[in-house]
Structures are given as structure tokens and as C-alpha cells.
Amino acid sequence: MTKGLKELFETYKAKADALLQQKQIVVDQLNHALQKLAEKSPRAKNFFDDLKDFIQMITFWVEGKYEDLPYKSAVLIFGAILYFLNPFDLIPDVIPGLGFTDDAAVIGFVVKSVSDDLQKFRLWKRQMGLI
């Protein structure tokens, strides 16, 4: 992730930190992310699978159904979701072929940052029969 993108993502992390205290806003944003995700091309399946797991993880965490998520990881994950939702981020989503490049970079950075938490969540989903 470039320095400029990292700096921009810091603003999304701060916004995520503030919003995570407001359950209904978080739920609304997660639902919006699911709608946007449903509209995207299947060509970027891995990217969207990771993002879908992030949305599910935060949803279950906010609902109190999944408690094994450190707050710091929740901020990173929700910040990435908020970044994905903004159509006019570093590279506007409307630019064909490039619009989701920066989104993929942010998601990839967060996947690496919270990889242990993501693996624990995926295991939890299997154990709960949610896959």
C-alpha cells in the first residue's frame, strides 16, 4: 500500500473507531456494503470473499454473537469496509478496470494485518455451521 493510500486509510480508521460505538449506523453501513458487494463482478472473487467475511465478522461482533475479535482489528476491518463504500476514494470506483484497485489494496493490507483473527473467524463459522 502506498504512503498516500495509508494516510487516507488512517482517516477511515478514525471514522470506524468513532462509528463502532453506534450499532445502528454500523449495521446500516454493513448492509450497504453487502448491497454494493452483490453488484460487483465475480472476477475479483478472492477480494470479495475476504470482504464478505469482514462484513460477516463485524456483523456477528456487533450483534454479540462473535466475541473473539480484538477492538483494534474491528477498527481496521470496519475502516476497510467504509473505504470500500466510498465511490470517490483515491481511485474513483467508476473508472473501469481501475476503480477497485485501491479498494483491493486496502482490503489486502487489512487481510494481512488481521490474518490470525480472520482465520479464527472462518474456523468459528465452520464450527457454527455457517458455511
BAFI-3210 file (N, C-alpha, C; in Angstrom, 3 decimals, decimal comma, padded with zeros to 6 digits):
// residues 131
n [1|2|3|4|5|6|7|8|9|10|11|12|13|14|15|16|17|18|19|20|21|22|23|24|25|26|27|28|29|30|31|32|33|34|35|36|37|38|39|40|41|42|43|44|45|46|47|48|49|50|51|52|53|54|55|56|57|58|59|60|61|62|63|64|65|66|67|68|69|70|71|72|73|74|75|76|77|78|79|80|81|82|83|84|85|86|87|88|89|90|91|92|93|94|95|96|97|98|99|100|101|102|103|104|105|106|107|108|109|110|111|112|113|114|115|116|117|118|119|120|121|122|123|124|125|126|127|128|129|130|131]
n.u [000,853|000,579|002,170|000,465|-002,042|-002,065|-002,096|-004,567|-006,223|-005,950|-007,732|-010,136|-009,968|-010,087|-012,665|-014,065|-013,481|-014,884|-017,514|-018,049|-019,151|-021,777|-024,253|-026,505|-025,836|-023,540|-024,622|-026,286|-024,335|-022,964|-024,957|-025,276|-022,750|-022,910|-024,885|-023,566|-021,447|-022,758|-023,330|-020,985|-018,408|-017,721|-015,092|-013,112|-013,028|-011,593|-010,863|-013,422|-014,471|-012,919|-013,701|-016,428|-016,317|-015,221|-017,348|-019,310|-017,993|-017,802|-020,514|-021,504|-019,953|-020,810|-023,433|-023,015|-022,643|-020,271|-017,423|-014,690|-012,901|-010,491|-010,689|-009,044|-008,593|-011,207|-011,602|-009,769|-010,872|-013,518|-012,893|-011,777|-014,057|-015,627|-013,999|-014,227|-016,900|-016,937|-017,372|-015,766|-013,006|-009,438|-008,908|-011,476|-014,397|-015,844|-014,174|-013,491|-012,012|-009,962|-011,044|-011,426|-008,952|-007,520|-009,220|-008,903|-006,234|-006,358|-008,051|-006,451|-004,212|-005,417|-006,313|-003,856|-002,999|-004,804|-004,807|-004,661|-006,940|-008,896|-008,653|-009,375|-012,029|-013,110|-012,803|-014,500|-016,932|-017,206|-017,391|-019,771|-021,501|-022,009|-021,107]
n.v [-001,161|002,199|005,213|007,455|006,250|004,829|006,964|008,128|005,976|006,014|008,024|006,748|004,690|006,181|007,188|004,789|003,932|005,840|005,357|002,692|002,620|003,118|001,248|000,950|002,553|001,239|-001,257|-000,397|000,542|-001,846|-003,357|-001,798|-002,184|-004,923|-004,847|-003,345|-005,040|-007,243|-006,324|-006,368|-007,558|-011,041|-011,568|-010,736|-012,543|-013,579|-011,235|-010,206|-012,303|-012,170|-009,616|-010,061|-011,878|-010,136|-008,331|-010,052|-010,832|-008,435|-007,891|-010,104|-009,639|-007,088|-007,737|-009,278|-011,979|-013,032|-012,945|-013,023|-011,037|-008,661|-005,231|-003,418|-004,774|-004,854|-002,146|-001,736|-003,492|-002,518|000,024|-000,577|-001,533|000,797|002,312|000,859|001,389|004,056|005,693|007,576|007,476|007,195|006,184|006,648|004,590|004,423|004,325|002,288|-000,910|000,012|001,139|-000,300|-000,883|000,462|-000,107|-002,872|-002,936|-001,813|-003,662|-005,957|-005,172|-005,010|-007,643|-008,966|-007,748|-008,582|-011,316|-013,592|-013,214|-013,323|-015,977|-017,325|-016,503|-017,665|-020,364|-020,471|-019,920|-022,270|-024,142|-023,336|-024,002|-022,250|-022,088]
n.w [000,000|-000,839|000,434|000,368|000,183|002,577|004,391|003,737|004,414|007,164|007,961|007,533|009,378|011,738|011,508|011,564|014,166|015,656|014,774|015,465|017,936|017,619|017,092|015,269|013,085|012,241|011,487|009,391|007,579|007,078|005,824|003,535|002,403|001,801|-000,184|-002,176|-002,681|-003,761|-006,271|-007,693|-009,943|-010,486|-011,063|-009,319|-007,180|-004,828|-003,455|-002,931|-001,417|000,920|001,782|002,157|004,301|006,189|006,496|007,530|009,883|011,377|011,586|013,139|015,407|016,287|016,873|019,056|018,827|018,031|019,745|019,766|018,731|018,598|019,553|018,162|015,754|014,819|014,285|012,173|010,245|009,930|009,074|006,565|005,297|005,263|003,592|001,205|000,681|-000,117|-003,060|-004,221|-003,553|-003,335|-005,973|-008,026|-008,028|-010,356|-012,525|-015,116|-014,818|-013,163|-010,920|-008,514|-007,640|-005,600|-003,485|-003,335|-002,561|000,009|001,289|001,026|002,574|005,103|005,400|005,652|007,997|009,938|009,813|011,526|013,137|011,157|010,272|012,646|012,789|010,468|011,093|013,336|012,035|010,520|012,595|013,724|011,767|009,678|007,153]
ca.u [000,000|001,391|002,122|-000,750|-003,195|-002,006|-002,540|-006,007|-006,880|-005,963|-008,971|-011,224|-009,834|-010,602|-014,125|-014,541|-013,369|-015,996|-018,812|-018,268|-019,919|-023,161|-024,626|-027,420|-025,075|-022,667|-025,476|-026,679|-023,168|-022,700|-025,975|-024,924|-021,583|-023,383|-025,568|-022,547|-020,692|-023,596|-023,346|-019,644|-018,018|-017,125|-013,685|-012,251|-013,653|-010,861|-011,024|-014,776|-014,661|-012,344|-014,559|-017,669|-016,011|-015,082|-018,698|-019,935|-017,308|-018,233|-021,942|-021,631|-019,300|-021,714|-024,613|-022,616|-022,612|-018,865|-016,737|-013,245|-012,330|-009,949|-011,235|-008,123|-008,878|-012,529|-011,411|-009,145|-011,815|-014,622|-012,300|-011,676|-015,425|-016,001|-013,230|-014,882|-018,188|-016,772|-017,118|-014,834|-011,793|-008,225|-009,225|-012,946|-014,893|-016,468|-013,158|-013,487|-010,759|-009,056|-011,780|-011,337|-007,552|-007,171|-010,028|-008,237|-005,000|-006,747|-008,532|-005,276|-003,442|-006,140|-006,274|-002,545|-002,896|-005,683|-004,918|-004,980|-008,344|-009,717|-008,638|-010,193|-013,434|-013,502|-012,934|-015,719|-018,073|-017,338|-017,856|-021,161|-022,288|-022,430|-020,512]
ca.v [000,000|003,408|006,134|008,261|005,403|004,578|008,184|008,239|004,931|006,449|008,776|005,762|004,013|007,094|007,210|003,485|003,942|006,642|004,767|001,381|002,802|003,388|-000,033|001,041|003,094|000,157|-002,218|000,222|000,550|-003,231|-003,724|-001,077|-002,870|-006,176|-004,499|-002,957|-006,255|-008,088|-005,739|-006,399|-008,641|-012,211|-011,717|-010,474|-013,389|-013,640|-009,935|-010,081|-013,297|-011,596|-008,511|-010,656|-012,376|-008,965|-007,819|-011,014|-010,797|-007,236|-008,060|-011,001|-008,984|-006,028|-008,408|-010,008|-013,413|-013,397|-012,072|-013,240|-010,058|-007,503|-003,955|-002,852|-005,455|-004,394|-000,808|-001,920|-004,146|-001,610|001,091|-001,089|-001,577|002,179|002,715|000,189|002,033|005,385|005,568|008,617|007,389|007,552|005,920|006,521|003,279|004,481|004,164|000,870|-001,631|000,538|001,717|-001,043|-001,188|000,957|-000,865|-004,173|-002,716|-001,617|-004,953|-006,814|-004,715|-005,381|-009,110|-009,316|-007,212|-009,310|-012,679|-014,550|-013,005|-013,795|-017,444|-017,728|-016,291|-018,686|-021,611|-020,310|-020,085|-023,705|-024,825|-022,942|-024,464|-021,077|-022,135]
ca.w [000,000|-000,949|001,569|000,256|000,500|004,023|005,077|003,521|005,187|008,571|008,208|007,601|010,669|012,768|011,352|012,039|015,623|016,180|014,431|016,071|019,171|017,233|016,492|014,125|011,949|011,782|010,789|008,119|006,691|006,692|004,832|002,315|001,842|001,204|-001,433|-003,153|-002,978|-004,617|-007,608|-008,281|-010,840|-009,834|-011,456|-008,165|-006,174|-003,563|-002,811|-002,433|-000,355|002,133|002,205|002,672|005,647|007,055|006,779|008,437|011,176|012,108|011,888|014,291|016,551|016,757|017,433|020,254|018,543|017,870|020,701|019,716|017,812|019,310|019,093|017,171|014,488|014,386|013,701|010,857|009,338|009,609|008,268|005,196|004,755|004,962|002,408|000,069|000,418|-000,699|-004,503|-004,657|-002,752|-004,072|-007,386|-008,045|-008,429|-011,682|-013,568|-015,487|-014,744|-012,141|-009,805|-007,262|-007,364|-004,264|-002,529|-003,190|-001,796|001,410|001,794|001,146|003,732|006,323|005,485|006,214|009,360|010,869|009,274|012,589|013,506|010,045|010,314|013,801|012,440|009,496|011,853|014,124|011,121|010,212|013,800|013,938|010,626|008,908|005,807]
c.u [000,904|001,219|000,836|-001,997|-003,224|-002,505|-004,045|-006,757|-006,922|-007,239|-010,165|-011,164|-010,378|-012,127|-014,722|-014,538|-014,537|-017,344|-019,088|-019,048|-021,421|-023,691|-025,496|-026,715|-024,164|-023,483|-025,911|-025,526|-022,835|-023,703|-025,691|-023,736|-021,996|-024,089|-024,551|-021,749|-021,460|-023,604|-022,018|-019,385|-017,416|-015,647|-012,725|-012,745|-012,909|-010,997|-012,408|-015,092|-014,110|-013,228|-015,876|-017,452|-015,832|-016,453|-019,408|-019,316|-017,767|-019,712|-022,134|-021,022|-020,219|-022,950|-024,293|-022,563|-021,187|-018,043|-015,219|-012,577|-011,805|-010,487|-010,354|-008,361|-010,236|-012,427|-010,801|-010,142|-012,942|-014,116|-012,180|-013,052|-015,884|-015,268|-013,866|-016,185|-018,063|-016,448|-016,077|-013,596|-010,590|-008,369|-010,738|-013,400|-015,469|-015,468|-013,056|-012,086|-009,807|-009,755|-011,664|-009,910|-007,152|-007,967|-009,363|-006,953|-005,311|-007,200|-007,355|-004,414|-004,104|-006,162|-004,953|-002,432|-003,690|-005,816|-005,256|-006,447|-009,283|-009,779|-009,474|-011,675|-013,919|-013,663|-014,221|-016,954|-018,293|-017,908|-019,329|-022,073|-022,777|-021,815|-021,264]
c.v [001,230|004,303|006,969|007,483|005,078|005,778|008,364|007,202|005,276|007,222|007,829|004,969|004,891|007,153|005,901|003,437|004,702|005,952|003,427|001,455|002,982|002,220|000,118|001,602|002,012|-000,850|-001,662|000,212|-000,867|-003,712|-003,052|-001,759|-004,186|-005,922|-004,148|-004,178|-007,158|-007,599|-005,900|-007,662|-009,814|-012,400|-011,509|-011,274|-013,411|-012,352|-009,832|-011,122|-012,773|-010,472|-009,032|-011,208|-011,225|-008,428|-008,748|-010,938|-009,591|-007,339|-008,929|-010,387|-007,913|-006,633|-009,184|-011,509|-013,929|-012,426|-012,134|-012,323|-008,877|-006,198|-003,334|-003,478|-005,021|-003,023|-000,922|-002,475|-003,194|-000,413|000,673|-001,149|-000,170|002,688|002,127|000,894|003,386|005,267|006,571|008,651|007,726|007,333|005,696|005,191|003,269|004,336|002,674|000,258|-001,178|000,928|000,999|-001,433|-000,752|000,228|-002,222|-004,036|-002,559|-002,942|-005,910|-006,466|-005,164|-006,897|-009,550|-008,884|-008,007|-010,778|-013,719|-014,438|-013,519|-015,325|-017,973|-017,594|-017,357|-020,056|-021,583|-020,504|-021,558|-024,460|-024,520|-023,401|-023,326|-021,041|-023,132]
c.w [000,000|000,272|001,546|000,617|001,988|004,802|004,935|004,359|006,673|008,895|008,318|008,902|011,790|012,716|011,875|013,557|016,238|015,943|015,101|017,380|018,899|016,399|015,243|012,893|011,377|010,978|009,433|007,117|006,210|005,643|003,490|001,624|001,180|-000,123|-002,516|-003,597|-003,938|-006,061|-008,351|-009,089|-010,072|-010,189|-010,289|-006,966|-004,835|-002,768|-002,178|-001,362|000,969|002,667|002,776|004,080|006,630|007,454|007,766|009,830|012,005|012,474|013,124|015,549|017,154|017,417|018,707|020,060|018,377|018,703|020,605|018,687|018,614|018,708|018,008|015,797|013,942|013,722|012,314|009,842|008,951|008,810|006,808|004,535|004,392|003,726|001,151|-000,308|-000,266|-002,188|-005,009|-003,779|-003,636|-005,577|-007,444|-008,650|-009,849|-012,818|-013,908|-015,417|-013,658|-010,853|-008,475|-006,903|-005,960|-003,189|-002,258|-002,376|-000,312|002,011|001,993|002,345|005,028|006,491|006,111|007,676|010,376|010,474|010,344|013,007|012,416|010,034|011,485|013,484|011,467|010,157|012,677|013,246|010,773|011,418|014,086|012,798|009,740|007,515|004,976]
res [m|t|k|g|l|k|e|l|f|e|t|y|k|a|k|a|d|a|l|l|q|q|k|q|i|v|v|d|q|l|n|h|a|l|q|k|l|a|e|k|s|p|r|a|k|n|f|f|d|d|l|k|d|f|i|q|m|i|t|f|w|v|e|g|k|y|e|d|l|p|y|k|s|a|v|l|i|f|g|a|i|l|y|f|l|n|p|f|d|l|i|p|d|v|i|p|g|l|g|f|t|d|d|a|a|v|i|g|f|v|v|k|s|v|s|d|d|l|q|k|f|r|l|w|k|r|q|m|g|l|i]
***
